[in-house]
Amino acid sequence: MSESFEQLLGATRVVPVITIDDAQRAVALARALVAGGLPVLEVTLRTDAGLEAIGRIAAAVPDAVVGAGTVTTPAQLHAARAAGARFIVSPGCTDALAQAAAQAGGAFLPGAVTASEVLRLLERGITTMKFFPAQSSGGIAAIRALAGPFPQVSFCPTGGIDLELAGAYLALPNVVCVGGSWMVTPELINAGDWPRVTALAAAAVAATS
């Protein structure tokens, strides 16, 4: 793979998890997040607008590092890469998805919440993993426990995380970043309240730096 997920992250510790219904709002949203200090953006494929949103951001916001989330099939993975996604995030992983990720290149962040799932990814040389859904899968206590047998693994927990919880997760030595949607709620996106998005992004940076 040409770039690892941690290389793409750089100093970023919070990744907005974006679910968008109108791709025409994607560029303004991405610019607002970048202005607030959050340039690494996960656009989920939970809506029909996801792929187009990724393409628009990749083409128009060079300071953004846009990736695709909720990727569950090889076809989605290849479509996201073709649209301009620089990283791929999946809530879990299958052999077919891992093989497609290796063939397509680029950064891949598959999900794992159990010891067996972690082992399967380690067998493929993957050491940075998504932990989802974080809060309902044991949260901070579970991730802390996994550090014992897997000191080489870093996690990006997402799911149920807000600004207050983000700091607690990031205090764990095996957490490289957190994903959250509190700064990109549907209400903010649909209202086009970009100043508020920028303010929330800046607050996230300030609280987790």
C-alpha positions as CSV (number, residue, x, y, z in Angstrom):
1,M,0.0,0.0,0.0
2,S,1.3,3.4,-0.9
3,E,0.3,5.2,2.3
4,S,-0.7,4.0,5.7
5,F,-3.6,5.4,7.5
6,E,-1.4,6.8,10.2
7,Q,0.8,8.5,7.6
8,L,-2.4,10.2,6.2
9,L,-3.5,11.2,9.7
10,G,-0.3,13.1,10.5
11,A,-1.0,15.1,13.6
12,T,-4.8,14.8,13.2
13,R,-6.4,13.1,16.2
14,V,-10.1,13.6,15.3
15,V,-11.7,12.4,12.1
16,P,-15.2,13.7,11.2
17,V,-17.5,10.9,10.2
18,I,-19.8,12.4,7.5
19,T,-23.1,11.1,6.3
20,I,-24.4,13.5,3.7
21,D,-27.6,13.4,1.6
22,D,-26.8,16.3,-0.8
23,A,-23.4,16.0,-2.5
24,Q,-23.6,19.7,-3.5
25,R,-23.0,20.6,0.1
26,A,-19.8,18.5,0.3
27,V,-17.3,21.0,-0.8
28,A,-18.5,23.8,1.6
29,L,-18.6,21.3,4.4
30,A,-15.1,20.1,3.7
31,R,-13.8,23.6,3.6
32,A,-15.4,24.4,6.9
33,L,-13.8,21.4,8.6
34,V,-10.4,22.1,7.1
35,A,-10.7,25.7,8.3
36,G,-11.4,24.4,11.8
37,G,-8.3,22.2,11.7
38,L,-9.8,18.8,10.8
39,P,-8.5,17.9,7.3
40,V,-8.9,14.1,7.4
41,L,-12.5,13.4,6.5
42,E,-14.4,10.1,6.4
43,V,-17.4,10.3,4.1
44,T,-19.6,7.3,4.6
45,L,-21.3,5.4,1.8
46,R,-24.5,5.1,3.8
47,T,-26.3,7.4,1.4
48,D,-26.5,7.6,-2.4
49,A,-24.7,10.9,-2.3
50,G,-21.5,9.5,-0.6
51,L,-19.5,8.6,-3.7
52,E,-20.3,11.9,-5.4
53,A,-19.4,13.8,-2.3
54,I,-16.0,12.1,-2.1
55,G,-15.4,13.0,-5.8
56,R,-16.3,16.6,-5.3
57,I,-14.1,17.0,-2.2
58,A,-11.2,15.3,-3.8
59,A,-11.4,17.6,-6.8
60,A,-12.1,20.9,-5.1
61,V,-10.5,20.8,-1.6
62,P,-6.8,20.0,-2.0
63,D,-6.1,20.6,1.7
64,A,-8.6,17.8,2.6
65,V,-7.6,14.1,2.9
66,V,-10.9,12.5,2.0
67,G,-11.7,8.8,2.5
68,A,-14.7,6.5,2.3
69,G,-16.4,5.0,5.3
70,T,-18.9,2.2,5.7
71,V,-17.3,0.3,2.9
72,T,-18.5,-3.3,3.1
73,T,-17.9,-4.8,-0.4
74,P,-15.0,-5.0,-2.9
75,A,-17.2,-3.1,-5.4
76,Q,-17.8,-0.2,-3.0
77,L,-14.1,-0.2,-2.3
78,H,-13.1,0.1,-5.9
79,A,-15.7,2.7,-6.6
80,A,-14.6,4.8,-3.7
81,R,-10.9,4.6,-4.8
82,A,-12.0,5.6,-8.3
83,A,-13.9,8.6,-6.9
84,G,-10.8,9.9,-5.2
85,A,-10.9,8.3,-1.7
86,R,-7.4,8.2,-0.2
87,F,-8.3,5.8,2.5
88,I,-11.0,3.2,3.0
89,V,-12.8,2.5,6.3
90,S,-14.8,-0.6,7.0
91,P,-16.8,-1.5,10.1
92,G,-15.4,-5.0,9.9
93,C,-13.4,-7.1,7.4
94,T,-13.8,-10.1,5.1
95,D,-11.2,-12.0,3.1
96,A,-12.6,-10.5,-0.1
97,L,-12.6,-7.0,1.2
98,A,-9.0,-7.3,2.5
99,Q,-7.9,-8.7,-0.9
100,A,-9.6,-5.9,-2.8
101,A,-7.9,-3.4,-0.5
102,A,-4.5,-4.9,-1.2
103,Q,-5.1,-4.8,-4.9
104,A,-6.5,-1.3,-5.0
105,G,-3.7,0.2,-2.9
106,G,-4.0,3.2,-0.6
107,A,-4.7,3.2,3.1
108,F,-7.2,0.7,4.6
109,L,-8.7,0.9,8.1
110,P,-10.8,-2.3,8.7
111,G,-12.8,-2.9,11.9
112,A,-12.0,-5.3,14.7
113,V,-13.5,-5.5,18.2
114,T,-12.6,-9.0,19.4
115,A,-9.3,-10.7,19.9
116,S,-10.0,-13.1,17.0
117,E,-10.8,-10.3,14.6
118,V,-7.6,-8.5,15.7
119,L,-5.6,-11.7,15.1
120,R,-7.0,-12.1,11.6
121,L,-6.0,-8.6,10.6
122,L,-2.5,-9.0,12.1
123,E,-2.1,-12.1,9.9
124,R,-2.5,-9.7,7.0
125,G,0.1,-7.2,8.4
126,I,-2.6,-4.7,9.4
127,T,-1.8,-3.0,12.7
128,T,-4.1,0.0,12.7
129,M,-7.8,-0.9,13.1
130,K,-11.2,0.7,13.5
131,F,-13.0,-0.1,16.7
132,F,-16.7,0.1,16.0
133,P,-19.2,0.5,17.5
134,A,-16.9,1.8,20.3
135,Q,-19.3,2.6,23.1
136,S,-21.5,-0.4,22.8
137,S,-18.5,-2.8,22.3
138,G,-16.9,-2.2,25.6
139,G,-15.5,1.3,25.0
140,I,-12.4,2.5,26.8
141,A,-12.2,-0.6,29.0
142,A,-12.2,-3.0,26.0
143,I,-9.6,-1.0,24.1
144,R,-7.4,-0.8,27.2
145,A,-7.7,-4.6,27.7
146,L,-6.7,-5.3,24.1
147,A,-3.4,-3.4,24.6
148,G,-2.1,-6.3,26.8
149,P,-2.0,-9.1,24.2
150,F,-1.7,-6.7,21.2
151,P,0.8,-3.9,22.1
152,Q,1.6,-3.4,18.4
153,V,-2.0,-2.5,17.5
154,S,-3.4,1.0,17.3
155,F,-7.2,1.7,17.2
156,C,-9.4,4.4,15.8
157,P,-12.6,4.1,17.9
158,T,-15.9,5.4,16.4
159,G,-19.5,5.1,17.4
160,G,-21.2,7.0,20.2
161,I,-18.2,9.3,20.8
162,D,-18.7,12.9,21.6
163,L,-16.2,15.7,22.4
164,E,-16.0,14.7,26.1
165,L,-15.4,11.1,25.4
166,A,-12.9,11.8,22.7
167,G,-10.4,13.1,25.1
168,A,-10.8,10.0,27.3
169,Y,-10.2,7.6,24.4
170,L,-7.2,9.6,23.1
171,A,-5.6,9.3,26.5
172,L,-5.2,5.6,25.8
173,P,-1.7,4.8,24.4
174,N,-3.2,2.4,21.8
175,V,-5.6,4.9,20.3
176,V,-4.3,6.9,17.4
177,C,-7.4,8.9,16.7
178,V,-11.1,8.9,17.2
179,G,-14.0,9.3,14.7
180,G,-17.1,11.3,15.5
181,S,-20.0,13.1,13.9
182,W,-20.9,15.7,16.6
183,M,-19.4,18.5,14.4
184,V,-21.2,17.3,11.2
185,T,-24.7,16.6,12.4
186,P,-27.4,16.4,9.7
187,E,-29.0,19.5,11.2
188,L,-25.8,21.5,10.7
189,I,-25.2,20.1,7.2
190,N,-28.8,20.6,6.0
191,A,-28.8,24.2,7.4
192,G,-25.5,25.0,5.8
193,D,-24.2,26.3,9.1
194,W,-20.6,26.3,8.1
195,P,-19.4,28.8,10.7
196,R,-20.7,26.5,13.4
197,V,-19.1,23.5,11.8
198,T,-15.7,25.3,11.8
199,A,-16.2,26.4,15.4
200,L,-17.0,22.8,16.5
201,A,-14.0,21.5,14.5
202,A,-11.7,24.0,16.1
203,A,-13.0,23.1,19.6
204,A,-12.3,19.5,18.9
205,V,-8.7,20.3,17.9
206,A,-8.3,22.4,21.0
207,A,-9.6,19.8,23.3
208,T,-7.6,16.9,21.9
209,S,-4.2,18.4,21.0
